[in-house]
Amino acid sequence: MKIKLTMLVLALGASPIFFTPVWANEIQVNQPAEANLSLKQLIEYALNRDANREQLMAQSFAMRETGVASATLMDPKIKVGVGGLPIDTLGFDDDPMTNISIGFMQQFSRGDTLALQQQKMNQQAEGLERQLGLRELEVANAMTKLWLELGFQQQAAKILQQNRSLMKEMVRFIDTNYAIGKGETQDLLQAQLQVSQLDEKLQANQQMQRRIMSQLSEWLGADWLKDGRPLPTSNQLEWPRLDELLSSNQHNNEHYPLLEKHPMIAMTKASIAGNQTQVAIANEAYKPEFGIEVMYANRQANGMGGKPASDLISAYLTVDVPLFTGNRQDRNHAAAQYQLGAAKAQRDQLLRQMNAQVNALLVDKHNLNERIALYQNTLLKQAKATTKAVERGYENNTAQFNDVIGAVRAELALSLEQSRLVTDLNITQSNLAALLGGFDYQVEQPQVARPSARK
């Protein structure tokens, strides 16, 4: 009985993140380095086929094309008509005032407005391209957290399965003793109940694993899910890039140099640049707008002296002079400046929020490390000692079998709680990597099909 109880206790261990005791080798699901490599491959595969990235790139191309169109002068206008036609005869050669005219008109925008409009469109396109980086971080973070959750469920399933196997052996052992009159009925029933409860926990565990796999199919595709291939994962990863970034930060609780590189901040900078260009466009509104018109008139009638009347040519220059700017140009200029100020305030507020998030995550990281160390150095050791003490008491008839089951369940619960803490620690580091750029993956630029030429 002592050997079997010892085996049962050994099956309860869960490997921590910074230490690997001997008994943890039996339940290690995957080495972190292998898990990290496999996860990296999955993230790159998902990103390279992500339709959202393709959508953002197509929108960026569309914005740049719109910028080229907006920087082009208005199409010229052609004016054709008849002037001075007598009503009584409707003849083109009856009156020397009658002429058939054709004209050309072209409008020019104010100052550098067209070039500035194209510049603004390009800046907005850059903002869309920065969203590509944000999308990549979101996908990498979401997949990493699902990977870690799946690793936790797989590790928990292995612990539960090993515990169930040993409990089944214990049921057979108690049943044998009961048959020869050395066991109690309640001990046998209690052991059988434990097996049934473990079956229920394993079923719930499998349900959670299938759910996580279904969530991963959002990026890996339904065909990948349909294959039903097992996905060995881990609830812990190595974070060399994140550790390097954190160690290089010499500003204590201020992480602004790292956050400045975040795609979301880059998007706000593109927005600020666009608003600055809008202010410049508003300044151009104070400049005059020009237009030219050239017309040629053909006359078919004779003049006063009986000779053919000469053809006519006319040229006009139109100038739109902004004299009264109080309710139009001044207001538009003020609105552009307000928008610029709002964009800068948004960037500053976003930096403060992200810096606070990083500091909160660092606090969680520190506390989780301390709690994991407490489980390893104190709680699990105490639970093992308690189980051995109850085991000896049961052998000496000073403890009930329920006490043994309770001690074993307590140690199992502590092992799973420690594994949960390790998972939460890695999820915290994944969130930190999403904020500070701590992921390590390589992704190709989305390929967008060029539109077909207009027929």
VENJO-V666409 format. One record per backbone hydrogen bond with DSSP energy under -1.0 kcal/mol. CO is the residue of the C=O (numbers start at 1). NH is the residue of the N-H. E is the energy in kcal/mol with one decimal. If there is no record, write none. Layout:
# VENJO-V666409
CO,NH,E + CO,NH,E
This chain:
# VENJO-V666409
1,5,-2.2 + 2,6,-2.1 + 3,7,-2.3 + 4,8,-2.0 + 5,9,-2.1 + 6,10,-2.4 + 7,11,-1.3 + 9,12,-1.7 + 21,24,-1.1 + 22,25,-1.4 + 24,27,-1.2 + 31,35,-2.3 + 32,36,-2.9 + 33,37,-2.1 + 34,38,-2.4 + 35,39,-2.5 + 36,40,-2.4 + 37,41,-2.0 + 38,42,-2.1 + 39,43,-2.5 + 40,44,-2.4 + 41,45,-2.3 + 42,46,-2.7 + 43,47,-2.7 + 44,48,-2.2 + 47,50,-1.4 + 50,54,-1.4 + 51,55,-2.3 + 52,56,-2.2 + 53,57,-2.3 + 54,58,-2.4 + 55,59,-2.3 + 56,60,-2.0 + 57,61,-2.4 + 58,62,-2.4 + 59,63,-2.2 + 60,64,-2.1 + 61,65,-2.4 + 62,66,-2.3 + 63,67,-1.9 + 64,68,-1.9 + 65,69,-2.0 + 66,70,-2.6 + 67,71,-1.2 + 69,72,-1.3 + 77,105,-3.0 + 79,103,-3.8 + 81,101,-2.7 + 83,99,-2.5 + 86,90,-1.7 + 95,98,-1.7 + 99,83,-2.7 + 100,298,-3.0 + 101,81,-2.5 + 102,296,-3.0 + 103,79,-2.6 + 104,294,-2.6 + 105,77,-2.9 + 106,292,-2.6 + 110,113,-2.3 + 112,116,-2.3 + 113,117,-2.3 + 114,118,-2.0 + 115,119,-2.1 + 116,120,-2.4 + 117,121,-2.2 + 118,122,-2.4 + 119,123,-2.0 + 120,124,-2.3 + 121,125,-2.2 + 122,126,-2.1 + 123,127,-1.8 + 124,128,-1.8 + 125,129,-2.1 + 126,130,-2.0 + 127,131,-1.0 + 129,132,-1.0 + 130,134,-1.5 + 131,135,-2.8 + 132,136,-2.3 + 133,137,-2.1 + 134,138,-2.4 + 135,139,-2.5 + 136,140,-2.6 + 137,141,-2.6 + 138,142,-2.6 + 139,143,-2.8 + 140,144,-2.1 + 141,145,-2.3 + 142,146,-2.1 + 143,147,-2.6 + 144,148,-2.5 + 145,149,-2.4 + 146,150,-2.7 + 147,151,-2.4 + 148,152,-2.3 + 149,153,-2.4 + 150,154,-2.5 + 151,155,-2.3 + 152,156,-2.9 + 153,157,-2.4 + 154,158,-1.9 + 155,159,-2.1 + 156,160,-2.9 + 157,161,-2.7 + 158,162,-2.3 + 159,163,-2.4 + 160,164,-2.5 + 161,165,-2.2 + 162,166,-2.0 + 163,167,-2.2 + 164,168,-2.4 + 165,169,-1.8 + 166,170,-2.1 + 167,171,-2.3 + 168,172,-2.1 + 169,173,-2.3 + 170,174,-3.0 + 171,175,-2.6 + 172,176,-2.1 + 173,177,-2.2 + 174,178,-2.9 + 175,179,-1.9 + 176,180,-1.2 + 177,182,-3.7 + 178,181,-1.2 + 184,188,-1.6 + 185,189,-2.5 + 186,190,-2.5 + 187,191,-2.2 + 188,192,-2.3 + 189,193,-2.3 + 190,194,-2.0 + 191,195,-1.8 + 192,196,-2.1 + 193,197,-2.5 + 194,198,-2.2 + 195,199,-2.1 + 196,200,-2.0 + 197,201,-2.2 + 198,202,-2.4 + 199,203,-2.2 + 200,204,-2.3 + 201,205,-2.2 + 202,206,-2.4 + 203,207,-2.1 + 204,208,-2.1 + 205,209,-2.3 + 206,210,-2.4 + 207,211,-1.9 + 208,212,-2.4 + 209,213,-2.3 + 210,214,-2.0 + 211,215,-2.0 + 212,216,-2.2 + 213,217,-1.1 + 215,218,-1.4 + 216,219,-1.6 + 216,220,-2.1 + 217,221,-1.9 + 221,225,-1.3 + 222,226,-2.5 + 223,227,-1.5 + 239,243,-2.5 + 240,244,-2.1 + 241,245,-2.2 + 242,246,-2.6 + 243,247,-2.3 + 244,248,-1.6 + 251,254,-2.4 + 255,259,-2.3 + 256,260,-2.2 + 258,261,-1.2 + 259,262,-1.8 + 262,266,-2.3 + 263,267,-2.1 + 264,268,-1.6 + 265,269,-2.1 + 266,270,-2.1 + 267,271,-2.0 + 268,272,-2.3 + 269,273,-2.5 + 270,274,-2.2 + 271,275,-2.1 + 272,276,-2.3 + 273,277,-2.0 + 274,278,-1.8 + 275,279,-1.8 + 276,280,-1.8 + 277,281,-2.4 + 278,282,-2.3 + 279,283,-1.8 + 280,284,-1.6 + 283,286,-1.5 + 284,287,-1.9 + 289,320,-3.5 + 290,108,-3.3 + 291,318,-3.3 + 292,106,-2.3 + 293,316,-3.1 + 294,104,-3.1 + 295,314,-3.1 + 296,102,-2.6 + 297,312,-2.8 + 298,100,-2.7 + 301,309,-2.2 + 303,306,-1.4 + 307,303,-4.3 + 312,297,-3.5 + 314,295,-3.1 + 316,293,-2.3 + 318,291,-2.1 + 320,289,-1.8 + 321,323,-1.7 + 325,330,-2.9 + 328,332,-2.7 + 329,333,-2.5 + 330,334,-2.3 + 331,335,-2.5 + 332,336,-2.2 + 333,337,-1.9 + 334,338,-2.3 + 335,339,-2.4 + 336,340,-2.0 + 337,341,-2.4 + 338,342,-2.5 + 339,343,-2.2 + 340,344,-2.1 + 341,345,-2.3 + 342,346,-2.3 + 343,347,-2.0 + 344,348,-2.3 + 345,349,-2.6 + 346,350,-2.5 + 347,351,-2.3 + 348,352,-2.1 + 349,353,-2.5 + 350,354,-2.6 + 351,355,-2.4 + 352,356,-2.1 + 353,357,-2.2 + 354,358,-2.3 + 355,359,-2.2 + 356,360,-2.5 + 357,361,-2.5 + 358,362,-2.4 + 359,363,-2.0 + 360,364,-2.3 + 361,365,-2.7 + 362,366,-2.5 + 363,367,-2.7 + 364,368,-2.8 + 365,369,-2.0 + 366,370,-1.9 + 367,371,-2.5 + 368,372,-2.6 + 369,373,-2.1 + 370,374,-2.1 + 371,375,-2.3 + 372,376,-2.3 + 373,377,-3.0 + 374,378,-2.2 + 374,379,-1.8 + 375,380,-2.8 + 378,382,-2.8 + 379,383,-2.6 + 380,384,-2.3 + 381,385,-2.4 + 382,386,-2.6 + 383,387,-2.4 + 384,388,-2.3 + 385,389,-2.3 + 386,390,-2.6 + 387,391,-2.3 + 388,392,-2.3 + 389,393,-2.2 + 390,394,-2.5 + 391,395,-2.1 + 392,396,-1.7 + 393,398,-3.4 + 393,399,-1.2 + 394,397,-1.1 + 400,404,-1.2 + 401,405,-2.5 + 402,406,-2.7 + 403,407,-2.3 + 404,408,-2.5 + 405,409,-2.8 + 406,410,-2.3 + 407,411,-2.1 + 408,412,-2.4 + 409,413,-2.7 + 410,414,-2.2 + 411,415,-2.2 + 412,416,-2.4 + 413,417,-2.4 + 414,418,-2.4 + 415,419,-2.1 + 416,420,-2.3 + 417,421,-2.2 + 418,422,-2.2 + 419,423,-2.1 + 420,424,-2.7 + 421,425,-2.4 + 422,426,-1.9 + 423,427,-2.3 + 424,428,-2.4 + 425,429,-2.0 + 426,430,-2.0 + 427,431,-2.2 + 428,432,-2.0 + 429,433,-2.5 + 430,434,-1.9 + 431,435,-1.1 + 432,436,-2.7 + 433,437,-1.5 + 433,438,-2.0
